[in-house]
Amino acid sequence: MRPDMNVLLGGYFPNFVSAGEERLRGTGTLIQRNGDLQVESAGRPGNFFGMAYLPGLMPANLRANNLP
């Protein structure tokens, strides 16, 4: 089951929605920075994966792709 992104992202949810609206549906992986929020997602119905994070809050020596 897909998580409730509005609850999960709180005040950043509008940025998440805007990032998804800025590309054509079905055009591959989404990698978008919208304000403070970085969104990376891919997949198809039933097989969705991705992450959303705030690059400005990441420690300087940590890369998002190193997170579990």
PDB file of N, CA, C, O and CB in Angstrom:
ATOM      1  N   MET A   1       0.837  -1.178   0.000  1.00  0.00           N
ATOM      2  CA  MET A   1       0.000   0.000   0.000  1.00  0.00           C
ATOM      3  C   MET A   1       0.887   1.248   0.000  1.00  0.00           C
ATOM      4  O   MET A   1       1.876   1.328   0.728  1.00  0.00           O
ATOM      5  CB  MET A   1      -0.955  -0.006   1.218  1.00  0.00           C
ATOM      6  N   ARG A   2       0.515   2.197  -0.817  1.00  0.00           N
ATOM      7  CA  ARG A   2       1.270   3.441  -0.915  1.00  0.00           C
ATOM      8  C   ARG A   2       0.999   4.313   0.312  1.00  0.00           C
ATOM      9  O   ARG A   2      -0.151   4.427   0.738  1.00  0.00           O
ATOM     10  CB  ARG A   2       0.907   4.201  -2.214  1.00  0.00           C
ATOM     11  N   PRO A   3       2.033   4.930   0.889  1.00  0.00           N
ATOM     12  CA  PRO A   3       1.831   5.769   2.080  1.00  0.00           C
ATOM     13  C   PRO A   3       1.063   7.042   1.744  1.00  0.00           C
ATOM     14  O   PRO A   3       1.034   7.475   0.591  1.00  0.00           O
ATOM     15  CB  PRO A   3       3.181   6.129   2.712  1.00  0.00           C
ATOM     16  N   ASP A   4       0.449   7.632   2.750  1.00  0.00           N
ATOM     17  CA  ASP A   4      -0.237   8.914   2.599  1.00  0.00           C
ATOM     18  C   ASP A   4       0.837   9.995   2.532  1.00  0.00           C
ATOM     19  O   ASP A   4       1.353  10.430   3.561  1.00  0.00           O
ATOM     20  CB  ASP A   4      -1.252   9.180   3.784  1.00  0.00           C
ATOM     21  N   MET A   5       1.168  10.423   1.331  1.00  0.00           N
ATOM     22  CA  MET A   5       2.267  11.363   1.134  1.00  0.00           C
ATOM     23  C   MET A   5       1.983  12.718   1.774  1.00  0.00           C
ATOM     24  O   MET A   5       2.917  13.405   2.188  1.00  0.00           O
ATOM     25  CB  MET A   5       2.537  11.542  -0.347  1.00  0.00           C
ATOM     26  N   ASN A   6       0.722  13.115   1.865  1.00  0.00           N
ATOM     27  CA  ASN A   6       0.368  14.379   2.499  1.00  0.00           C
ATOM     28  C   ASN A   6       0.768  14.359   3.974  1.00  0.00           C
ATOM     29  O   ASN A   6       1.326  15.334   4.477  1.00  0.00           O
ATOM     30  CB  ASN A   6      -1.142  14.656   2.352  1.00  0.00           C
ATOM     31  N   VAL A   7       0.489  13.267   4.661  1.00  0.00           N
ATOM     32  CA  VAL A   7       0.862  13.122   6.068  1.00  0.00           C
ATOM     33  C   VAL A   7       2.378  12.988   6.190  1.00  0.00           C
ATOM     34  O   VAL A   7       2.986  13.613   7.060  1.00  0.00           O
ATOM     35  CB  VAL A   7       0.155  11.895   6.702  1.00  0.00           C
ATOM     36  N   LEU A   8       2.979  12.198   5.346  1.00  0.00           N
ATOM     37  CA  LEU A   8       4.409  11.924   5.410  1.00  0.00           C
ATOM     38  C   LEU A   8       5.255  13.179   5.180  1.00  0.00           C
ATOM     39  O   LEU A   8       6.236  13.407   5.889  1.00  0.00           O
ATOM     40  CB  LEU A   8       4.775  10.866   4.391  1.00  0.00           C
ATOM     41  N   LEU A   9       4.876  13.992   4.190  1.00  0.00           N
ATOM     42  CA  LEU A   9       5.682  15.159   3.823  1.00  0.00           C
ATOM     43  C   LEU A   9       5.231  16.452   4.484  1.00  0.00           C
ATOM     44  O   LEU A   9       5.969  17.437   4.468  1.00  0.00           O
ATOM     45  CB  LEU A   9       5.659  15.337   2.342  1.00  0.00           C
ATOM     46  N   GLY A  10       4.046  16.473   5.059  1.00  0.00           N
ATOM     47  CA  GLY A  10       3.559  17.662   5.761  1.00  0.00           C
ATOM     48  C   GLY A  10       3.566  18.890   4.870  1.00  0.00           C
ATOM     49  O   GLY A  10       2.991  18.871   3.781  1.00  0.00           O
ATOM     50  N   GLY A  11       4.207  19.950   5.320  1.00  0.00           N
ATOM     51  CA  GLY A  11       4.251  21.220   4.597  1.00  0.00           C
ATOM     52  C   GLY A  11       4.976  21.150   3.266  1.00  0.00           C
ATOM     53  O   GLY A  11       4.845  22.061   2.449  1.00  0.00           O
ATOM     54  N   TYR A  12       5.737  20.092   3.027  1.00  0.00           N
ATOM     55  CA  TYR A  12       6.446  19.931   1.759  1.00  0.00           C
ATOM     56  C   TYR A  12       5.598  19.212   0.704  1.00  0.00           C
ATOM     57  O   TYR A  12       6.032  19.060  -0.438  1.00  0.00           O
ATOM     58  CB  TYR A  12       7.741  19.166   1.986  1.00  0.00           C
ATOM     59  N   PHE A  13       4.398  18.770   1.079  1.00  0.00           N
ATOM     60  CA  PHE A  13       3.556  18.044   0.130  1.00  0.00           C
ATOM     61  C   PHE A  13       3.259  18.851  -1.130  1.00  0.00           C
ATOM     62  O   PHE A  13       3.323  18.280  -2.218  1.00  0.00           O
ATOM     63  CB  PHE A  13       2.259  17.650   0.793  1.00  0.00           C
ATOM     64  N   PRO A  14       2.935  20.161  -1.053  1.00  0.00           N
ATOM     65  CA  PRO A  14       2.706  20.917  -2.295  1.00  0.00           C
ATOM     66  C   PRO A  14       3.919  20.910  -3.237  1.00  0.00           C
ATOM     67  O   PRO A  14       3.752  20.895  -4.456  1.00  0.00           O
ATOM     68  CB  PRO A  14       2.341  22.354  -1.957  1.00  0.00           C
ATOM     69  N   ASN A  15       5.131  20.922  -2.682  1.00  0.00           N
ATOM     70  CA  ASN A  15       6.337  20.842  -3.509  1.00  0.00           C
ATOM     71  C   ASN A  15       6.407  19.494  -4.220  1.00  0.00           C
ATOM     72  O   ASN A  15       6.788  19.416  -5.387  1.00  0.00           O
ATOM     73  CB  ASN A  15       7.603  21.060  -2.651  1.00  0.00           C
ATOM     74  N   PHE A  16       6.036  18.438  -3.506  1.00  0.00           N
ATOM     75  CA  PHE A  16       6.027  17.085  -4.064  1.00  0.00           C
ATOM     76  C   PHE A  16       5.045  16.996  -5.232  1.00  0.00           C
ATOM     77  O   PHE A  16       5.369  16.438  -6.280  1.00  0.00           O
ATOM     78  CB  PHE A  16       5.661  16.052  -2.975  1.00  0.00           C
ATOM     79  N   VAL A  17       3.852  17.544  -5.048  1.00  0.00           N
ATOM     80  CA  VAL A  17       2.837  17.524  -6.100  1.00  0.00           C
ATOM     81  C   VAL A  17       3.309  18.317  -7.307  1.00  0.00           C
ATOM     82  O   VAL A  17       3.155  17.873  -8.445  1.00  0.00           O
ATOM     83  CB  VAL A  17       1.504  18.086  -5.581  1.00  0.00           C
ATOM     84  N   SER A  18       3.883  19.489  -7.064  1.00  0.00           N
ATOM     85  CA  SER A  18       4.369  20.327  -8.163  1.00  0.00           C
ATOM     86  C   SER A  18       5.468  19.644  -8.953  1.00  0.00           C
ATOM     87  O   SER A  18       5.517  19.760 -10.178  1.00  0.00           O
ATOM     88  CB  SER A  18       4.876  21.653  -7.630  1.00  0.00           C
ATOM     89  N   ALA A  19       6.346  18.936  -8.272  1.00  0.00           N
ATOM     90  CA  ALA A  19       7.438  18.237  -8.959  1.00  0.00           C
ATOM     91  C   ALA A  19       6.871  17.201  -9.916  1.00  0.00           C
ATOM     92  O   ALA A  19       7.366  17.063 -11.035  1.00  0.00           O
ATOM     93  CB  ALA A  19       8.390  17.565  -7.942  1.00  0.00           C
ATOM     94  N   GLY A  20       5.855  16.478  -9.503  1.00  0.00           N
ATOM     95  CA  GLY A  20       5.256  15.463 -10.366  1.00  0.00           C
ATOM     96  C   GLY A  20       4.487  16.037 -11.525  1.00  0.00           C
ATOM     97  O   GLY A  20       4.393  15.403 -12.576  1.00  0.00           O
ATOM     98  N   GLU A  21       3.928  17.232 -11.363  1.00  0.00           N
ATOM     99  CA  GLU A  21       3.135  17.849 -12.427  1.00  0.00           C
ATOM    100  C   GLU A  21       3.996  18.472 -13.517  1.00  0.00           C
ATOM    101  O   GLU A  21       3.504  18.742 -14.613  1.00  0.00           O
ATOM    102  CB  GLU A  21       2.225  18.901 -11.844  1.00  0.00           C
ATOM    103  N   GLU A  22       5.274  18.703 -13.233  1.00  0.00           N
ATOM    104  CA  GLU A  22       6.145  19.381 -14.178  1.00  0.00           C
ATOM    105  C   GLU A  22       6.709  18.469 -15.258  1.00  0.00           C
ATOM    106  O   GLU A  22       7.455  18.932 -16.121  1.00  0.00           O
ATOM    107  CB  GLU A  22       7.264  20.022 -13.445  1.00  0.00           C
ATOM    108  N   ARG A  23       6.373  17.196 -15.229  1.00  0.00           N
ATOM    109  CA  ARG A  23       6.866  16.299 -16.277  1.00  0.00           C
ATOM    110  C   ARG A  23       5.697  15.540 -16.877  1.00  0.00           C
ATOM    111  O   ARG A  23       4.637  15.414 -16.263  1.00  0.00           O
ATOM    112  CB  ARG A  23       7.928  15.314 -15.720  1.00  0.00           C
ATOM    113  N   LEU A  24       5.903  15.045 -18.067  1.00  0.00           N
ATOM    114  CA  LEU A  24       4.873  14.254 -18.724  1.00  0.00           C
ATOM    115  C   LEU A  24       4.772  12.885 -18.073  1.00  0.00           C
ATOM    116  O   LEU A  24       5.784  12.280 -17.719  1.00  0.00           O
ATOM    117  CB  LEU A  24       5.165  14.115 -20.223  1.00  0.00           C
ATOM    118  N   ARG A  25       3.576  12.413 -17.922  1.00  0.00           N
ATOM    119  CA  ARG A  25       3.340  11.101 -17.318  1.00  0.00           C
ATOM    120  C   ARG A  25       3.932  10.008 -18.203  1.00  0.00           C
ATOM    121  O   ARG A  25       3.777  10.030 -19.424  1.00  0.00           O
ATOM    122  CB  ARG A  25       1.825  10.860 -17.099  1.00  0.00           C
ATOM    123  N   GLY A  26       4.615   9.049 -17.568  1.00  0.00           N
ATOM    124  CA  GLY A  26       5.146   7.916 -18.306  1.00  0.00           C
ATOM    125  C   GLY A  26       6.442   8.199 -19.041  1.00  0.00           C
ATOM    126  O   GLY A  26       6.808   7.456 -19.952  1.00  0.00           O
ATOM    127  N   THR A  27       7.145   9.264 -18.663  1.00  0.00           N
ATOM    128  CA  THR A  27       8.381   9.591 -19.375  1.00  0.00           C
ATOM    129  C   THR A  27       9.630   9.127 -18.637  1.00  0.00           C
ATOM    130  O   THR A  27      10.721   9.630 -18.908  1.00  0.00           O
ATOM    131  CB  THR A  27       8.460  11.077 -19.604  1.00  0.00           C
ATOM    132  N   GLY A  28       9.499   8.186 -17.719  1.00  0.00           N
ATOM    133  CA  GLY A  28      10.667   7.642 -17.035  1.00  0.00           C
ATOM    134  C   GLY A  28      10.852   8.187 -15.646  1.00  0.00           C
ATOM    135  O   GLY A  28       9.920   8.714 -15.040  1.00  0.00           O
ATOM    136  N   THR A  29      12.054   8.058 -15.150  1.00  0.00           N
ATOM    137  CA  THR A  29      12.395   8.443 -13.786  1.00  0.00           C
ATOM    138  C   THR A  29      12.224   9.939 -13.573  1.00  0.00           C
ATOM    139  O   THR A  29      12.587  10.751 -14.424  1.00  0.00           O
ATOM    140  CB  THR A  29      13.823   8.031 -13.462  1.00  0.00           C
ATOM    141  N   LEU A  30      11.664  10.286 -12.421  1.00  0.00           N
ATOM    142  CA  LEU A  30      11.521  11.684 -12.036  1.00  0.00           C
ATOM    143  C   LEU A  30      12.635  12.031 -11.063  1.00  0.00           C
ATOM    144  O   LEU A  30      12.752  11.414 -10.005  1.00  0.00           O
ATOM    145  CB  LEU A  30      10.124  11.959 -11.406  1.00  0.00           C
ATOM    146  N   ILE A  31      13.438  12.997 -11.410  1.00  0.00           N
ATOM    147  CA  ILE A  31      14.427  13.564 -10.500  1.00  0.00           C
ATOM    148  C   ILE A  31      14.219  15.063 -10.584  1.00  0.00           C
ATOM    149  O   ILE A  31      14.554  15.694 -11.586  1.00  0.00           O
ATOM    150  CB  ILE A  31      15.924  13.138 -10.871  1.00  0.00           C
ATOM    151  N   GLN A  32      13.662  15.628  -9.520  1.00  0.00           N
ATOM    152  CA  GLN A  32      13.231  17.025  -9.564  1.00  0.00           C
ATOM    153  C   GLN A  32      13.529  17.707  -8.242  1.00  0.00           C
ATOM    154  O   GLN A  32      13.294  17.140  -7.175  1.00  0.00           O
ATOM    155  CB  GLN A  32      11.730  17.126  -9.890  1.00  0.00           C
ATOM    156  N   ARG A  33      14.036  18.897  -8.313  1.00  0.00           N
ATOM    157  CA  ARG A  33      14.199  19.721  -7.114  1.00  0.00           C
ATOM    158  C   ARG A  33      13.161  20.818  -7.191  1.00  0.00           C
ATOM    159  O   ARG A  33      13.121  21.582  -8.155  1.00  0.00           O
ATOM    160  CB  ARG A  33      15.656  20.314  -6.994  1.00  0.00           C
ATOM    161  N   ASN A  34      12.319  20.894  -6.169  1.00  0.00           N
ATOM    162  CA  ASN A  34      11.252  21.875  -6.129  1.00  0.00           C
ATOM    163  C   ASN A  34      11.343  22.595  -4.790  1.00  0.00           C
ATOM    164  O   ASN A  34      10.912  22.069  -3.764  1.00  0.00           O
ATOM    165  CB  ASN A  34       9.849  21.209  -6.330  1.00  0.00           C
ATOM    166  N   GLY A  35      11.901  23.793  -4.805  1.00  0.00           N
ATOM    167  CA  GLY A  35      12.137  24.493  -3.554  1.00  0.00           C
ATOM    168  C   GLY A  35      13.214  23.772  -2.777  1.00  0.00           C
ATOM    169  O   GLY A  35      14.283  23.478  -3.312  1.00  0.00           O
ATOM    170  N   ASP A  36      12.938  23.486  -1.523  1.00  0.00           N
ATOM    171  CA  ASP A  36      13.895  22.791  -0.665  1.00  0.00           C
ATOM    172  C   ASP A  36      13.849  21.285  -0.828  1.00  0.00           C
ATOM    173  O   ASP A  36      14.740  20.591  -0.339  1.00  0.00           O
ATOM    174  CB  ASP A  36      13.644  23.143   0.769  1.00  0.00           C
ATOM    175  N   LEU A  37      12.833  20.759  -1.504  1.00  0.00           N
ATOM    176  CA  LEU A  37      12.586  19.330  -1.568  1.00  0.00           C
ATOM    177  C   LEU A  37      13.146  18.705  -2.839  1.00  0.00           C
ATOM    178  O   LEU A  37      12.895  19.204  -3.936  1.00  0.00           O
ATOM    179  CB  LEU A  37      11.108  19.059  -1.473  1.00  0.00           C
ATOM    180  N   GLN A  38      13.897  17.627  -2.703  1.00  0.00           N
ATOM    181  CA  GLN A  38      14.391  16.846  -3.842  1.00  0.00           C
ATOM    182  C   GLN A  38      13.551  15.573  -3.916  1.00  0.00           C
ATOM    183  O   GLN A  38      13.425  14.854  -2.925  1.00  0.00           O
ATOM    184  CB  GLN A  38      15.936  16.511  -3.699  1.00  0.00           C
ATOM    185  N   VAL A  39      12.978  15.294  -5.085  1.00  0.00           N
ATOM    186  CA  VAL A  39      12.146  14.115  -5.280  1.00  0.00           C
ATOM    187  C   VAL A  39      12.779  13.250  -6.361  1.00  0.00           C
ATOM    188  O   VAL A  39      13.131  13.740  -7.434  1.00  0.00           O
ATOM    189  CB  VAL A  39      10.687  14.509  -5.660  1.00  0.00           C
ATOM    190  N   GLU A  40      12.920  11.964  -6.071  1.00  0.00           N
ATOM    191  CA  GLU A  40      13.416  10.995  -7.048  1.00  0.00           C
ATOM    192  C   GLU A  40      12.464   9.811  -7.000  1.00  0.00           C
ATOM    193  O   GLU A  40      12.310   9.176  -5.956  1.00  0.00           O
ATOM    194  CB  GLU A  40      14.913  10.557  -6.749  1.00  0.00           C
ATOM    195  N   SER A  41      11.831   9.513  -8.115  1.00  0.00           N
ATOM    196  CA  SER A  41      10.900   8.377  -8.125  1.00  0.00           C
ATOM    197  C   SER A  41      10.873   7.725  -9.495  1.00  0.00           C
ATOM    198  O   SER A  41      11.191   8.345 -10.510  1.00  0.00           O
ATOM    199  CB  SER A  41       9.482   8.827  -7.725  1.00  0.00           C
ATOM    200  N   ALA A  42      10.487   6.459  -9.497  1.00  0.00           N
ATOM    201  CA  ALA A  42      10.392   5.688 -10.727  1.00  0.00           C
ATOM    202  C   ALA A  42       9.435   4.535 -10.488  1.00  0.00           C
ATOM    203  O   ALA A  42       8.985   4.312  -9.364  1.00  0.00           O
ATOM    204  CB  ALA A  42      11.790   5.174 -11.188  1.00  0.00           C
ATOM    205  N   GLY A  43       9.134   3.822 -11.522  1.00  0.00           N
ATOM    206  CA  GLY A  43       8.293   2.643 -11.403  1.00  0.00           C
ATOM    207  C   GLY A  43       7.051   2.743 -12.262  1.00  0.00           C
ATOM    208  O   GLY A  43       6.933   3.590 -13.147  1.00  0.00           O
ATOM    209  N   ARG A  44       6.141   1.851 -11.966  1.00  0.00           N
ATOM    210  CA  ARG A  44       4.869   1.788 -12.676  1.00  0.00           C
ATOM    211  C   ARG A  44       3.820   1.371 -11.661  1.00  0.00           C
ATOM    212  O   ARG A  44       4.179   0.983 -10.549  1.00  0.00           O
ATOM    213  CB  ARG A  44       4.924   0.792 -13.898  1.00  0.00           C
ATOM    214  N   PRO A  45       2.547   1.435 -11.994  1.00  0.00           N
ATOM    215  CA  PRO A  45       1.516   1.042 -11.029  1.00  0.00           C
ATOM    216  C   PRO A  45       1.797  -0.351 -10.457  1.00  0.00           C
ATOM    217  O   PRO A  45       2.025  -1.312 -11.192  1.00  0.00           O
ATOM    218  CB  PRO A  45       0.126   1.070 -11.690  1.00  0.00           C
ATOM    219  N   GLY A  46       1.774  -0.425  -9.148  1.00  0.00           N
ATOM    220  CA  GLY A  46       2.055  -1.685  -8.473  1.00  0.00           C
ATOM    221  C   GLY A  46       3.522  -1.928  -8.184  1.00  0.00           C
ATOM    222  O   GLY A  46       3.858  -2.874  -7.471  1.00  0.00           O
ATOM    223  N   ASN A  47       4.406  -1.096  -8.719  1.00  0.00           N
ATOM    224  CA  ASN A  47       5.841  -1.257  -8.510  1.00  0.00           C
ATOM    225  C   ASN A  47       6.490   0.125  -8.492  1.00  0.00           C
ATOM    226  O   ASN A  47       7.273   0.465  -9.379  1.00  0.00           O
ATOM    227  CB  ASN A  47       6.476  -2.160  -9.619  1.00  0.00           C
ATOM    228  N   PHE A  48       6.161   0.907  -7.484  1.00  0.00           N
ATOM    229  CA  PHE A  48       6.622   2.282  -7.353  1.00  0.00           C
ATOM    230  C   PHE A  48       7.720   2.343  -6.296  1.00  0.00           C
ATOM    231  O   PHE A  48       7.618   1.691  -5.258  1.00  0.00           O
ATOM    232  CB  PHE A  48       5.448   3.231  -6.986  1.00  0.00           C
ATOM    233  N   PHE A  49       8.755   3.113  -6.552  1.00  0.00           N
ATOM    234  CA  PHE A  49       9.807   3.304  -5.557  1.00  0.00           C
ATOM    235  C   PHE A  49      10.410   4.685  -5.734  1.00  0.00           C
ATOM    236  O   PHE A  49      10.299   5.293  -6.799  1.00  0.00           O
ATOM    237  CB  PHE A  49      10.899   2.208  -5.674  1.00  0.00           C
ATOM    238  N   GLY A  50      11.047   5.173  -4.683  1.00  0.00           N
ATOM    239  CA  GLY A  50      11.664   6.480  -4.760  1.00  0.00           C
ATOM    240  C   GLY A  50      11.977   7.032  -3.392  1.00  0.00           C
ATOM    241  O   GLY A  50      11.846   6.343  -2.380  1.00  0.00           O
ATOM    242  N   MET A  51      12.396   8.292  -3.373  1.00  0.00           N
ATOM    243  CA  MET A  51      12.683   8.967  -2.117  1.00  0.00           C
ATOM    244  C   MET A  51      12.458  10.462  -2.291  1.00  0.00           C
ATOM    245  O   MET A  51      12.505  10.994  -3.401  1.00  0.00           O
ATOM    246  CB  MET A  51      14.130   8.677  -1.647  1.00  0.00           C
ATOM    247  N   ALA A  52      12.218  11.114  -1.184  1.00  0.00           N
ATOM    248  CA  ALA A  52      12.087  12.565  -1.141  1.00  0.00           C
ATOM    249  C   ALA A  52      12.878  13.021   0.078  1.00  0.00           C
ATOM    250  O   ALA A  52      12.739  12.451   1.161  1.00  0.00           O
ATOM    251  CB  ALA A  52      10.565  13.030  -1.073  1.00  0.00           C
ATOM    252  N   TYR A  53      13.693  14.031  -0.093  1.00  0.00           N
ATOM    253  CA  TYR A  53      14.532  14.486   1.015  1.00  0.00           C
ATOM    254  C   TYR A  53      14.851  15.961   0.857  1.00  0.00           C
ATOM    255  O   TYR A  53      14.603  16.559  -0.190  1.00  0.00           O
ATOM    256  CB  TYR A  53      15.829  13.664   1.092  1.00  0.00           C
ATOM    257  N   LEU A  54      15.403  16.535   1.910  1.00  0.00           N
ATOM    258  CA  LEU A  54      15.777  17.947   1.944  1.00  0.00           C
ATOM    259  C   LEU A  54      17.297  18.042   1.894  1.00  0.00           C
ATOM    260  O   LEU A  54      17.955  17.873   2.920  1.00  0.00           O
ATOM    261  CB  LEU A  54      15.210  18.656   3.221  1.00  0.00           C
ATOM    262  N   PRO A  55      17.867  18.308   0.721  1.00  0.00           N
ATOM    263  CA  PRO A  55      19.335  18.353   0.600  1.00  0.00           C
ATOM    264  C   PRO A  55      19.989  19.331   1.568  1.00  0.00           C
ATOM    265  O   PRO A  55      21.095  19.076   2.043  1.00  0.00           O
ATOM    266  CB  PRO A  55      19.721  18.724  -0.813  1.00  0.00           C
ATOM    267  N   GLY A  56      19.336  20.431   1.865  1.00  0.00           N
ATOM    268  CA  GLY A  56      19.909  21.420   2.774  1.00  0.00           C
ATOM    269  C   GLY A  56      20.063  20.936   4.204  1.00  0.00           C
ATOM    270  O   GLY A  56      20.807  21.530   4.984  1.00  0.00           O
ATOM    271  N   LEU A  57      19.366  19.862   4.556  1.00  0.00           N
ATOM    272  CA  LEU A  57      19.454  19.318   5.908  1.00  0.00           C
ATOM    273  C   LEU A  57      20.337  18.073   5.995  1.00  0.00           C
ATOM    274  O   LEU A  57      20.516  17.506   7.072  1.00  0.00           O
ATOM    275  CB  LEU A  57      18.072  18.991   6.412  1.00  0.00           C
ATOM    276  N   MET A  58      20.881  17.657   4.866  1.00  0.00           N
ATOM    277  CA  MET A  58      21.751  16.477   4.858  1.00  0.00           C
ATOM    278  C   MET A  58      23.145  16.878   5.350  1.00  0.00           C
ATOM    279  O   MET A  58      23.651  17.934   4.970  1.00  0.00           O
ATOM    280  CB  MET A  58      21.828  15.846   3.424  1.00  0.00           C
ATOM    281  N   PRO A  59      23.770  16.046   6.191  1.00  0.00           N
ATOM    282  CA  PRO A  59      25.155  16.327   6.583  1.00  0.00           C
ATOM    283  C   PRO A  59      26.058  16.371   5.342  1.00  0.00           C
ATOM    284  O   PRO A  59      25.817  15.658   4.368  1.00  0.00           O
ATOM    285  CB  PRO A  59      25.668  15.256   7.589  1.00  0.00           C
ATOM    286  N   ALA A  60      27.076  17.196   5.387  1.00  0.00           N
ATOM    287  CA  ALA A  60      27.942  17.426   4.220  1.00  0.00           C
ATOM    288  C   ALA A  60      28.586  16.141   3.705  1.00  0.00           C
ATOM    289  O   ALA A  60      28.823  16.024   2.503  1.00  0.00           O
ATOM    290  CB  ALA A  60      29.029  18.428   4.569  1.00  0.00           C
ATOM    291  N   ASN A  61      28.872  15.190   4.565  1.00  0.00           N
ATOM    292  CA  ASN A  61      29.568  13.984   4.139  1.00  0.00           C
ATOM    293  C   ASN A  61      28.619  12.817   3.832  1.00  0.00           C
ATOM    294  O   ASN A  61      29.082  11.690   3.654  1.00  0.00           O
ATOM    295  CB  ASN A  61      30.551  13.569   5.204  1.00  0.00           C
ATOM    296  N   LEU A  62      27.313  13.057   3.768  1.00  0.00           N
ATOM    297  CA  LEU A  62      26.335  12.009   3.514  1.00  0.00           C
ATOM    298  C   LEU A  62      25.626  12.249   2.186  1.00  0.00           C
ATOM    299  O   LEU A  62      25.166  13.358   1.914  1.00  0.00           O
ATOM    300  CB  LEU A  62      25.316  11.934   4.659  1.00  0.00           C
ATOM    301  N   ARG A  63      25.540  11.226   1.376  1.00  0.00           N
ATOM    302  CA  ARG A  63      24.820  11.305   0.094  1.00  0.00           C
ATOM    303  C   ARG A  63      23.511  10.549   0.243  1.00  0.00           C
ATOM    304  O   ARG A  63      23.458   9.519   0.914  1.00  0.00           O
ATOM    305  CB  ARG A  63      25.677  10.719  -1.091  1.00  0.00           C
ATOM    306  N   ALA A  64      22.463  11.054  -0.377  1.00  0.00           N
ATOM    307  CA  ALA A  64      21.133  10.439  -0.251  1.00  0.00           C
ATOM    308  C   ALA A  64      21.132   8.979  -0.713  1.00  0.00           C
ATOM    309  O   ALA A  64      20.426   8.155  -0.132  1.00  0.00           O
ATOM    310  CB  ALA A  64      20.105  11.238  -1.061  1.00  0.00           C
ATOM    311  N   ASN A  65      21.904   8.649  -1.736  1.00  0.00           N
ATOM    312  CA  ASN A  65      21.901   7.266  -2.223  1.00  0.00           C
ATOM    313  C   ASN A  65      22.617   6.304  -1.275  1.00  0.00           C
ATOM    314  O   ASN A  65      22.601   5.094  -1.505  1.00  0.00           O
ATOM    315  CB  ASN A  65      22.550   7.203  -3.592  1.00  0.00           C
ATOM    316  N   ASN A  66      23.246   6.821  -0.207  1.00  0.00           N
ATOM    317  CA  ASN A  66      23.864   5.968   0.802  1.00  0.00           C
ATOM    318  C   ASN A  66      22.920   5.647   1.957  1.00  0.00           C
ATOM    319  O   ASN A  66      23.265   4.869   2.846  1.00  0.00           O
ATOM    320  CB  ASN A  66      25.110   6.627   1.335  1.00  0.00           C
ATOM    321  N   LEU A  67      21.731   6.246   1.945  1.00  0.00           N
ATOM    322  CA  LEU A  67      20.760   5.975   3.001  1.00  0.00           C
ATOM    323  C   LEU A  67      20.114   4.614   2.750  1.00  0.00           C
ATOM    324  O   LEU A  67      19.925   4.212   1.602  1.00  0.00           O
ATOM    325  CB  LEU A  67      19.680   7.096   3.068  1.00  0.00           C
ATOM    326  N   PRO A  68      19.775   3.902   3.837  1.00  0.00           N
ATOM    327  CA  PRO A  68      19.152   2.581   3.659  1.00  0.00           C
ATOM    328  C   PRO A  68      17.758   2.686   3.066  1.00  0.00           C
ATOM    329  O   PRO A  68      17.099   1.667   2.854  1.00  0.00           O
ATOM    330  CB  PRO A  68      19.086   1.843   4.989  1.00  0.00           C
TER     331      PRO A  68
END
